[in-house]
Amino acid sequence: MSVLFLVMPEFLLVALGSLLRHRAKFSAEFFAGLERLVYFVLFPAMLFQSILRTPITPDAAADLFLGTSAVLGTGILLAMLARPLLRPEPVAYASAVQCGYRFNTYIGLALASNLAGSAGQTVMALIVGFAVPMANVAAVHALARQGGGRVFREILRNPLVIATLAGLVANLAGLRLPGPIDVVLARLGAAAVALGLLCVGASLSWQAGSRHGKLVGWMLGVKLLVLPGVALGVAQVLGLDPVERQMLLLFAALPTASTAYVLAVRMGGDGRLVALLISASTVLSAITIPIWLAVAG
């Protein structure tokens, strides 16, 4: 039950975000602006400071990179198996496949801090930094209709990637921030968690057709049931320490990213189907994440 209580505040904030959007009638434009603030300013500040504050060795970073790559690569392959096995409509498949491996950064970093404090948040920040470019390349590739030369430029400009790389370089170089700047980043990071979770709740939607039931079930099963088990096995093989093991498991068990909807809509995909997958995975993960964490002990 202690694990359930640790993760409950984050999902209550998600629920509050949904109530504000759909019951209190906060506008979609309000939450769109808020999410831009979180994505481009608040979360990068938190990622940078989390990585900079904690001692990191190259060997530990290498192990986390291998573990993240193994889990994410498995998710991509399993999600892609839906195409030959289920034979879904091409647009539906291209839109939904990303939901089998993409992850909600906001929930991940919030839960990491609750479960393991600053050490857990730093490990999760590294995992996210490694995973963001890989997941984005795979998701864009599935939806791309033409050559994707600008995709890599967009990834290199991704604020989460930039913050992670900058934090790693500064950490390994032994740099330290002046006191006032460190305080400012800390306050930005504190705001990031709550506001990011409110944005997740505001994005929830249940409007989608029922003709893709098998495809929805496949992606939810891969994301919430299979990948956490894979993460436990990978952590065992790599000999990760307890915090790293717990964070890799948490990363694998996260619901799919709310930004998957934006990508699907911008690239001509089925936005309603993706919104359904985001909503279902977020709600179900409130049950599956505590179970996986309890199993891992």
matplotlib code that plots the C-alpha trace (Angstrom):
import matplotlib.pyplot as plt

x = [0.0, 2.9, 3.8, 0.2, 0.3, 3.5, 2.1, -1.4, -0.6, 0.6, -2.5, -4.7, -3.0, -3.7, -7.4, -7.4, -6.1, -8.9, -11.5, -10.1, -10.3, -13.6, -15.6, -14.2, -13.9, -10.3, -9.7, -7.6, -5.6, -4.7, -3.4, -1.6, 0.3, 0.9, 2.3, 4.7, 6.0, 6.5, 8.1, 10.4, 11.3, 10.4, 11.2, 14.6, 15.5, 14.7, 16.5, 19.6, 19.8, 19.0, 21.8, 24.3, 23.7, 24.4, 27.8, 27.8, 30.4, 30.8, 30.3, 27.0, 25.8, 26.8, 24.9, 21.8, 22.1, 22.3, 19.3, 17.2, 18.1, 17.2, 13.8, 12.9, 14.2, 12.1, 9.0, 9.5, 9.8, 6.8, 4.7, 5.7, 4.5, 0.9, 1.2, 1.7, -0.3, -3.4, -3.3, -4.8, -5.6, -2.3, -3.1, -4.3, -1.2, 1.2, -0.6, -0.9, 2.4, 4.2, 1.9, 3.6, 6.9, 6.7, 6.6, 5.1, 8.1, 6.0, 4.7, 8.1, 10.1, 7.4, 7.2, 11.0, 11.3, 8.6, 10.1, 13.8, 14.3, 17.0, 18.9, 15.9, 15.1, 18.7, 18.6, 15.2, 16.5, 19.3, 17.0, 14.7, 17.5, 18.7, 15.2, 13.7, 15.7, 15.3, 11.6, 11.0, 13.0, 10.9, 7.6, 8.3, 9.6, 6.3, 4.2, 6.5, 5.2, 8.3, 12.0, 12.7, 15.8, 14.5, 13.5, 17.0, 17.4, 14.2, 15.5, 18.8, 16.8, 14.6, 14.8, 14.9, 17.8, 19.7, 19.1, 20.3, 23.4, 24.3, 23.8, 26.0, 28.8, 28.6, 28.6, 31.5, 33.4, 32.9, 31.0, 28.8, 26.2, 26.2, 23.8, 21.1, 20.9, 20.8, 17.8, 16.0, 16.4, 15.2, 12.0, 11.4, 11.8, 9.4, 6.8, 7.4, 6.1, 2.6, 2.0, 3.1, 0.8, -2.2, -1.4, -1.5, -5.0, -6.2, -5.2, -7.2, -9.9, -12.2, -13.6, -12.6, -14.2, -14.4, -13.2, -9.6, -10.1, -7.4, -4.9, -5.6, -5.4, -2.1, -0.4, -1.6, -0.4, 3.0, 3.4, 1.9, 2.4, 5.3, 7.9, 8.1, 8.9, 11.5, 13.0, 13.3, 15.2, 17.5, 18.3, 19.2, 21.5, 23.3, 23.6, 22.1, 21.9, 18.5, 17.7, 18.7, 16.7, 13.6, 13.9, 14.3, 11.2, 9.3, 10.4, 9.1, 5.8, 5.0, 1.9, 2.4, 3.4, 0.7, 2.8, 2.0, -1.3, 0.4, 2.7, -0.1, -2.2, 0.6, 1.6, -1.9, -2.5, -5.6, -5.5, -8.7, -7.2, -4.0, -5.9, -7.8, -4.6, -3.0, -6.1, -6.5, -2.8, -2.7, -5.7, -4.6, -1.1, -2.4, -3.1, -0.2, 2.6, 2.0, 1.7, 5.0, 6.8, 5.4, 6.5, 10.0, 10.1]
y = [0.0, 2.4, 2.4, 3.2, 6.2, 7.4, 7.5, 8.6, 12.4, 12.5, 10.8, 13.1, 16.0, 14.4, 14.1, 17.7, 18.8, 16.9, 18.5, 22.0, 21.4, 19.6, 20.8, 24.1, 25.0, 26.2, 26.7, 24.5, 27.6, 28.1, 24.6, 24.7, 27.7, 26.2, 23.0, 25.0, 26.8, 23.4, 21.7, 24.5, 26.2, 24.4, 20.8, 21.6, 23.6, 20.6, 18.1, 20.2, 20.9, 17.3, 15.9, 18.6, 18.1, 14.4, 12.8, 10.6, 8.2, 7.4, 3.7, 4.3, 6.5, 3.8, 1.1, 3.3, 4.0, 0.3, -0.5, 2.3, 1.3, -2.4, -1.5, 1.1, -1.1, -4.0, -1.8, -0.5, -4.0, -5.4, -2.4, -2.9, -6.6, -5.3, -4.6, -8.2, -9.8, -7.6, -6.0, -2.7, 0.2, 1.9, 5.3, 3.8, 1.7, 4.6, 6.7, 4.1, 2.4, 5.2, 4.5, 1.2, 2.7, 6.4, 7.6, 10.4, 12.4, 14.5, 11.5, 9.8, 12.6, 13.3, 9.7, 9.3, 12.1, 10.6, 7.1, 7.8, 11.5, 13.5, 10.3, 8.8, 12.0, 12.2, 8.6, 9.2, 12.4, 10.5, 7.8, 10.4, 12.2, 9.0, 7.9, 11.1, 11.1, 7.4, 7.4, 10.5, 9.1, 5.9, 7.7, 10.2, 7.5, 5.6, 8.7, 10.2, 10.4, 11.9, 12.3, 13.3, 15.4, 18.0, 15.4, 15.2, 19.0, 19.1, 16.4, 18.2, 21.3, 19.3, 21.2, 17.9, 16.6, 19.9, 20.1, 16.5, 16.9, 20.3, 18.8, 15.8, 18.0, 20.4, 17.5, 15.7, 19.0, 19.7, 22.9, 24.4, 27.1, 30.4, 30.4, 32.7, 30.8, 27.5, 28.7, 30.0, 26.6, 24.8, 26.9, 26.4, 22.7, 22.6, 24.3, 21.9, 18.8, 20.0, 22.1, 19.2, 16.8, 19.2, 19.4, 15.6, 15.6, 18.3, 16.3, 13.2, 12.3, 9.3, 10.2, 7.5, 4.8, 1.2, -0.4, -0.4, -2.4, -5.1, -2.5, -0.5, -3.6, -4.6, -1.2, -1.1, -4.6, -3.9, -0.6, -1.4, -5.2, -6.4, -3.7, -3.5, -7.2, -6.6, -3.8, -6.1, -8.6, -6.0, -4.5, -7.9, -8.7, -5.3, -5.5, -2.1, -0.8, -0.7, 2.9, 2.5, -0.8, 0.9, 3.9, 1.7, -0.3, 2.9, 4.3, 1.1, 1.2, 4.8, 5.6, 6.9, 10.5, 13.2, 14.7, 11.6, 13.3, 16.4, 14.4, 12.3, 15.3, 17.3, 14.4, 13.5, 10.6, 9.5, 12.0, 10.6, 7.1, 8.4, 10.5, 7.4, 5.4, 8.2, 8.4, 4.7, 4.1, 7.0, 5.8, 2.1, 3.0, 4.3, 0.6, -1.1, 1.1, 0.4, -3.3, -3.4, -1.4, -3.8, -6.8, -5.4, -4.9]
z = [0.0, 0.6, -3.1, -3.9, -1.6, -3.1, -6.7, -5.8, -5.5, -9.1, -10.5, -8.4, -10.1, -13.5, -12.4, -11.3, -14.7, -16.4, -14.2, -14.8, -18.6, -18.9, -15.9, -14.9, -18.6, -18.7, -22.4, -24.6, -25.5, -21.8, -21.5, -24.8, -23.6, -20.2, -21.8, -24.0, -20.8, -19.1, -22.1, -23.2, -19.9, -16.7, -17.4, -19.1, -16.0, -13.8, -16.0, -16.1, -12.4, -11.5, -13.6, -12.5, -8.8, -8.6, -9.1, -12.3, -13.5, -17.2, -16.4, -14.7, -17.6, -20.1, -18.2, -18.1, -21.9, -22.6, -20.4, -21.9, -25.4, -24.7, -23.2, -25.8, -28.7, -27.5, -27.2, -30.8, -32.2, -30.3, -31.3, -34.9, -34.8, -34.7, -38.4, -39.7, -36.9, -36.7, -40.2, -39.1, -41.4, -42.4, -41.0, -37.7, -37.4, -38.2, -35.6, -32.8, -33.1, -31.2, -28.2, -27.6, -26.6, -26.0, -22.4, -20.3, -19.1, -16.7, -14.8, -14.8, -13.3, -10.7, -9.5, -9.6, -7.1, -4.8, -4.9, -4.6, -4.0, -5.9, -6.8, -8.5, -10.3, -11.6, -12.9, -14.5, -16.1, -17.7, -18.9, -20.4, -22.1, -23.7, -24.7, -26.2, -29.4, -30.0, -29.4, -31.5, -34.5, -34.4, -34.0, -36.8, -39.1, -38.8, -39.7, -42.3, -45.9, -47.4, -46.5, -43.0, -43.3, -40.9, -38.3, -37.0, -36.8, -34.7, -32.4, -31.9, -31.0, -28.5, -25.2, -23.2, -25.2, -24.9, -21.2, -20.7, -22.8, -21.1, -17.7, -18.5, -19.9, -17.0, -14.4, -15.9, -16.2, -12.5, -13.1, -10.4, -10.7, -8.8, -5.8, -7.3, -10.6, -8.7, -6.7, -9.8, -11.5, -8.4, -8.3, -12.0, -11.5, -8.6, -10.7, -13.6, -11.8, -10.8, -14.0, -16.2, -14.5, -14.9, -18.6, -18.8, -17.3, -19.6, -22.6, -21.7, -24.3, -24.8, -28.2, -30.8, -32.9, -31.6, -34.8, -33.6, -30.4, -31.2, -32.0, -28.9, -26.8, -28.4, -27.7, -24.1, -23.5, -24.8, -23.0, -19.6, -19.2, -21.3, -21.2, -17.4, -17.3, -20.0, -17.9, -14.8, -16.9, -18.5, -15.1, -13.8, -16.7, -16.4, -12.7, -12.0, -8.5, -6.7, -7.6, -11.3, -11.4, -9.9, -12.3, -15.4, -14.3, -13.8, -17.2, -18.9, -17.0, -17.8, -19.9, -23.4, -24.0, -24.4, -27.2, -29.3, -30.2, -31.4, -33.7, -35.1, -35.9, -37.5, -39.7, -41.0, -38.6, -36.6, -33.6, -32.0, -31.8, -30.3, -27.8, -26.7, -26.3, -24.2, -22.0, -21.5, -20.8, -18.3, -16.3, -16.4, -15.4, -12.1, -11.4, -13.2, -11.9, -8.2, -9.0, -10.9, -8.2, -5.6, -7.5, -7.9, -4.2]

ax = plt.figure().add_subplot(projection="3d")
ax.plot(x, y, z, "-o")
ax.set_aspect("equal")
plt.show()
